[in-house]
Amino acid sequence: MNRLGKKANETLIEMALSADGEECNGPETISTSGSEIPSSSEIDKRHQSKDSIFFRDGVRRIDFVLSYVDDLNKEWEKKLERRKEFESNLQKAGLELETEDKKESEDGKIFFVKIHAPWEVLITYAEVLNIKVPIRENDIPPMVENPLDCVLFPFRLPEKVMHPEPDYFTAPFSKDKQELYLINDESTFFSPSMRNRIVNYILTRCPYGTEEGKKKFGIKRLLNNGTYTAAYPLHDCQYWKKASDPNCDSERYTLYMEWARFLRFYKEQPLDLIRKYYGEKIGIYFAWLGFYTEMLFLAAVVGLICFLYGLFTMDENMSSKEICDPAIGGEIIMCPLCDRDCEYWRLNTTCESSQYSHLFDNVATLFFAIFMGIWVTLFLEFWKRRQARLKYEWDLVDFEEEQQQLQLRPEYEAKCTQKKRNPVTQEMEPYLPLTSQAVRFCISGATVLFWVSLIIASMIAVIVYRLAVYAAFASLMENTQTLQPISGLLTPQLATSVTASCLNFVIIMILNFFYERIAIWITDMEIPRTHMEYENRLTMKMFLFQFVNYYSSCFYVAFFKGKFVGYPGAYTYMFNRWRNEECDPAGCLIELTTQLTIVMAGKQIWGNIQEAIVPWICNWWGRRKARNNPENLYSRWEQDHDLQTFGALGLFYEYLEMVIQFGFITLFVASFPLAPLLALMNNILEIRVDSWKLTTQYRRPVAAKAHSIGVWQEILNGMAILSVVTNAFIVAFTSDMIPRLVYYYAYSENEDSPMSGYINNSLSVFLISDFPERNEPNENPENFVVCRYRDYRYPPEHERKYLHSMQFWHILAAKLAFIIIMEHVVFIVKFFVAWMIPDVPADVKAKIKREKYLTQKILHEYELEKLKERLCQGDKRATEKEFIATEGRMELSRAM
């Protein structure tokens, strides 16, 4: 915690409490029991507006609300004592309280404590929190109009919605320079989001007594132990209609009408209004989500073109033609898919699946993989520029991390009883001993390792399922006449892949449910020192888990399935029992596509159900009684109380969901060019679902500042680099592109049709009489002599029979060369593009310098005027030398 924050904190809270029962005067002790404030008996609640966001006097704004239930259990007296002490300390800190008796509440059980921050408190903590406020209207000319504005007009929102406030030059607030700021009305100078942020700062640090020899403080603890049931700022009106009070801006209504309805999906987002109402942290999330969705449009269009290329060239694909040809594929007898129970089968039974495989396994796959490697760089670089512009527009250029994010967490201050001197501030502050940190990290690391191991174990279980049911599906489809009509489309490999993917998705959801709670618990146990440390640690734990949980099955299909099969007579087995899976003769890429589609689409559908339908049902259930009562009996604070809580980690889950999706469309996009299109459609819906639930289904979150998306930026950068590697390996080892190219240039014998004969070339020959008893089928009714299998091995009559042929090594060398070349080419282009695109636009840099110069000039002129006044008044301390020094500083500032 910085010195300024600590000093001000002592001024209003600790110094007030140190009076030790003395009667305090001034704003710190304002009570609602005075004669100037009407009591509940003097004002009939029926005459108070449903949308009232003011105290009973209609003047003082409600900045925060606390609620509690006065239940008569064994903890009742202790909770009562805590509340009395806490509320008394809040009043000593300068806040004003007004209590609504439970008789006035809709259900007759809940007390509501309304909190108002008077001007003296606001200006004190505005200085503590380094809040920037207007000093002069911005005179920098606006940007040159975009020539495409006329084309983009249908997508624009009204100017009043997009820019609800004029643009000002701002400066950090200081109580000593109040004449400098544009204070037209003290009641509206600080926006409601600023006010609730200041009140929340006090609530999280206000003490409520000593228990078990430890000083207890903070509203979070009181919520956890049931002393209070809720603490929240108020929405300014109902979302479906404007407030009746003319002093209310009805910004919630505007957000709902212009932003939170799905029919507005094609409109731009009112980011300035979002920032004004919810704060910069939520504003920056929606800015990032909107920008990500805009960039997805380009990737989706290119991916769709690649998919259409595969669709239109499906009939020209020589491989699927040969597989489907009765004279070629119909005459090729394949080795059994499982031991003993499976029969020999003809290659042309996989005709349809080989045709569909061409949709994703074609030359466009290579182009799209390279394109996405460049696209992800453009996305990240252009987002940095967009973020820099937002930092300027939202007065976050000089945002001080140590004041906003690096302040000590109240939980850290409460749990760390030992103190040491800070070498920077020279003040005593709490700390966690090194031994305690080491023990906590060991427990945390062991817990994370256990859960990651549990995921790997569950993935192995799914693999065992695949191996176990694969033989059953193969036997069933070969021997069941009713399945013959669809046997060409639904192969044993595809049936196994689909069912295993669905099972894997269910396991993913179950593990997610439990691990989320475990991750929060072990992060709390570590007692991170600052809010930033807490968020970063939780983010890394959750992302590591989600990464392994969601992507492990895709990694298995992409890089392991069909790679360690062996060959007939010498198959490899898992746990010496289950024979490893083989890929379809047309390749494993279609199975990776299936896996990716089921997990990605299932996650998006489930996520939208959780985010939209579940909160709506909960709120509907909670409001079912209130709907039968007159509106004027259901107050603004009661309406908000019945809504869901967004929570401190609400945005964390939103970012996590989008980053996992980002992984799907980058890490494995070579296997599924339509992934960006699915993500685009989901994100168009996601923006409106998130805005709808935030505006209509959740209590108003406490405003918080943020100048970037934080550690998620580094995670995205890491995934962008990893995606180049994974896509290169997918093209090389999972698709059939490299084997086809090697055959085309080195082994083809037909100049007129270079790819003819590829299927026969890619299948090796096995002599059936060489089958060991364990593998030999029970029946061979047609007395086949040889069967074929997918590999490059010498035939039975060769002196090196069943060993890898020279073509296998040629293909392997080509795959490795392709990986090296593709990685280097994409990385060189990525780094060149990143170097070419500056992180901060030139016009933003110029505006920042201009604003800093003008702000300094305004501040210096103000100081000079004050000094002149002091000289005119005969202030002895205002010497002539001081006046000359101030003028010199102004000249130096102009020169710089």
Secondary structure, DSSP 8 states (H G I E B T S, - for coil): --HHHHHHHIIIIIHHHTTTT----SGGG--TTSTTS--TTTS-GGGS-TT--B-TTSSSB--EEEEEE---STTHHHHHHHHHHHHHHHHHTT-EEEEE-GGGSSSS-EEEEEEE--HHHHHHHHHHTT-EEEEEE--S------TTHHHHGGG---HHHH--S--EEEEE--GGGGGGS--S-HHHHS-HHHHHHHHHHHHTT-EEEEETTEEEE-HHHHHHTTS-SEEE---SS-TTS--S-TT---HHHHHHHHTSSGGGTTS---HHHHHHHH-HHHHHHHHHHHHHHHHHHHHHHHHHHHHHHHHHTGGG-HHHHHHH-TTTTTT-EE--SSSSS---EEGGGGHHHHHHHTTTSSHHHHHHHHHHHHHHHHHHHHHHHHHHHHHHHTT-TT--HHHHTSSB-HHHHHH---EEE-TTT--EEE---HHHHHHHHHHHHHHHHHHHHHHHHHHHHHHHHHHHHHHHHHHHHHH-GGGGGGTTTS-HHHHHHHHHHHHHHHHHHHHHHHHHHHHHHHHHHH--SBHHHHHHHHHHHHHHHHHHHHHHHHHHHHHTTTTS-EETTEE-EETTTEE----BTTBSHHHHHHHHHHHHHHHHHHHHIIIIIHHHHHHHHHHTTGGGS-GGGS-HHHHHHTSB---TTHHHHHHHHHHHHHHHHHHSGGG-TTHHHHHHHHHHHHHHHHHHIIIIIB--------SS-TTHHHHHHHHHHHHHHHHHHIIIIISSHHHHHHIIIII---SSSTTTTHHHHHEEEEEGGG--TTTS-S--TT--SEEEEES-B--TTSTTTTSB-HHHHHHHHHHHHHHHHHHHHHHHHHHHHHHHS-SS-HHHHHHHHHHHHHHHHHHHHHHHHHHHHHHHTT-TTS-HHHHHHHHHHHHHHHH-
